[in-house]
Amino acid sequence: MKGRQPTVTILMADDDDDDSMLIREAIIISKLPIDLHAVSNGEELMDYLCHRGQYADTSLAPRPGLILLDLNMPKKNGIEVLKEIKTDPELRPIPIIVLTTSTAEENIDHTYSLGANSYIVKPMTFSALVELMKTLGKYWFETVELPLAVAGGKNEQKPNQSSAN
């Protein structure tokens, strides 16, 4: 029997306050061991990841195990940010799930070509959002094997790894 899963940091980049609040609530209801951090635009996302400005203190801006990325954001959009993250050797291993309202085929194709790990259209109902968060949590933090740098640091256990081999 597995013990309690360690908390995983998720960084959400979305300029829509209502969407951010609903995602936060869905994570709470789904009872996932997630520490959710949120930013509202692409520049803020890059500041968080590179520990600049208000995110200089790494204890307040821990490295995320997963990024939820909206495409339509001010200052720097999701496509620009995705390209910047996936061309940076330090940031590239962080899985990125595009979570957006866009169903445009060119956005889907472009984000995958830039290295997005998944592309999900935001659900229309809150109950579907809760189910999506449960599915994402189970898939990304219990099912797949992630690099140690993403899953919890070089000398820490992965969330789904026991101390026995």
N, C-alpha and C positions, 0 to 999 in steps of 0.2 A: 504494500500500500504506500502510495506517495504521501509525503508530508505537504504542508502548505507551500504553495508556489511563492518564490520571492517576488517582490514588487518589481515591475518593469516600467521604465520611463518611456512614455510616448509623447512626442512633440507634435502638436497639431497646429498647422498654419492655415487659418481661415479668417477672412475679414468680416464674415457675417456673424455678428454677436449671437443671433438666435440659433444659428446652426451650431456654433461652438457650445452654447448652453445645452442644447439638445444632445449633442455628442457626449458632453460631460455627464449629463443625467443618465444617458444610456449606459455608460461605463459603470456608474454607481449601481444602477439597477441590475446589471449583468453580474455584479459581484466579482469583477475581475481584479486581480492584484496589480492595478495600474496606477502609476503616478503620472497624471496628465499635466503637461505644460502646454500653454497656448501662446501663439504669437498671431498678429493680425495682418502681417504683410511679408513680402519676400525679403525685404531688407532686414526686418527684425528677425526673421528666421536665420539668415546668414550671420547676423550679430550673435544670436544665441549659439549657433553651432561653432563659431570662431571665438567665442567668449570675449566679445567687444562690448564697450559701453556698459549698459545696465546689466549685462550678462557676464561680466568679467569674473565674478565669483563662481567658480565651478560647482560649489555646493548648492548654489541657487539655480544653476543651469546644467544639470547632469547630462552626460551624453545619452541621447535617446537610443532605445533599442528598436525604435520604429518611428517613422514620420508619416503622419496623415497630411497630405498636401492638396489644398484647393488650387485650381488653376487660375481662377479669376480673382486676383488680388491687386491692390494698388502698389505703387512704388517699384516693385519687381514681381512679375507674375510667376505662376507656378512653373511654366515652361523654362523661364530664365533661371529660376532657382534649381530646378531639377538638373539642368545642364551644368550649372556651377558645382553642385554637390557631386555629381557623377564623374566630373573631371578632376576632382580633388582626391588624391590617394588616401588621405586620412578619413574623409567623409564617405567615400564611395561604398564601403561595406554596409552602411546603414540602409536597411530596407525602406523603400518609399512606396506607400500606397497612395495613389491619386484618388481622392474622394471629392467628387465634384458633381455639379448639376449638368455638365456638358455631355451630350451624347454624340457629339460631332466625331465622325470617323477619323478626320485628320488629327484631332486632338488625341484620340486613342492611339493611332499609329505613331504619332510624333513622340508621345510620352514613352511608349515602349521602346522606340528606337533610341531614346536618350538614356534608357536604363531603369525606367520605373519597374517595380516588382509586381504591381497589380494596378488595375484601373477599375474603379467602382463608381457607379452613378449613385448619388445619395438617394436613399430610400425616401418614399413619399410619406410614410407613416412612422410614428414614433416606435410602435411595436416592431416594425421591420428594422429600424435602426438598432434597437436593443438586440435583436437576433443577429444582425450583422456584427455588432461589437463582440458578442459571444463567439461567433464563428471566427472572427479575426484573432481573438485572444487564444482560442484553442489551436488554430492553425499555426500562427506565428510563434507562440510561446510554449506549446506542448508537442506539436507534431514535427515541424521542420527543425533541422539542425542549423544553427546560426554560428558564424565565426565568434570566437570568444570575445573579441574586441567589441562586438555588437551586443552579445548576450550577457555581458556582465563584467567585462574587463579581462585582462590577460591572466590574472592569477585567481579569478573567482570562478565559481561553478556556473554553468549555464542554468537557466531557469528550469529546464527539464532533465537535468543531469543529477544523478545521485553521487554521493562520495565514493561508493563502492563501484568497482569496474566489472 
